[in-house]
């Protein structure tokens, strides 16, 4: 679709003219195009295009494109579910370790001697009367402790996003505390720990916002670690990020990690389309058995 909207009939003609085999019924094909959209499906048939005129490789089937689309959707759902566990665990670690590092400062996250001004400035814009009103726990806290400018960390930080918690971690002044948090996950290097947890955040946002995942490339390369050996190509591949999620899940529960990896194995190994298997190997980076 260029600069002019097209009808479903015109879209079928265009796909056929470019060499796609419309192996589903015309009624079903139109139903899918009306449901998902020609433009969005273009992300999924892009790997099958052979030139700048958008012609397709010989034998490209519409059913293969739909197979890839739903594989991507299933993968997104799996990732969202398990990344949520990593997000909750990271938040809990930050709150627990920092709150015990500063036991007499329940609102330590708002102290400009402990936290850099970047986060403090963002917090002031976030923690408004409207923000408090929307959150029952915060509202009740301030009704009881009306002199408190902020509720304690274990109440307030529950309402911050994954990205905001990571930003808070980066803005902790005392490297000893930041190191204590990173080493609680078995990682000594602060920079590498930030890179790993940031890769989970990138993947979380991509999944939550419905981004295409099968050819996802991390904007920042994932570093190699003793438990995560990666080469230059793998540093940006989706499956390397999946391995990072496995690592963090293992820190939470070995059973949780196994469940995650088994679900992914089932998802990838049941694929019976050879063209999609190539995509799984070469773009996602998963080695099929």
Beta strands, then each sheet from edge to edge (+ up, - down):
end
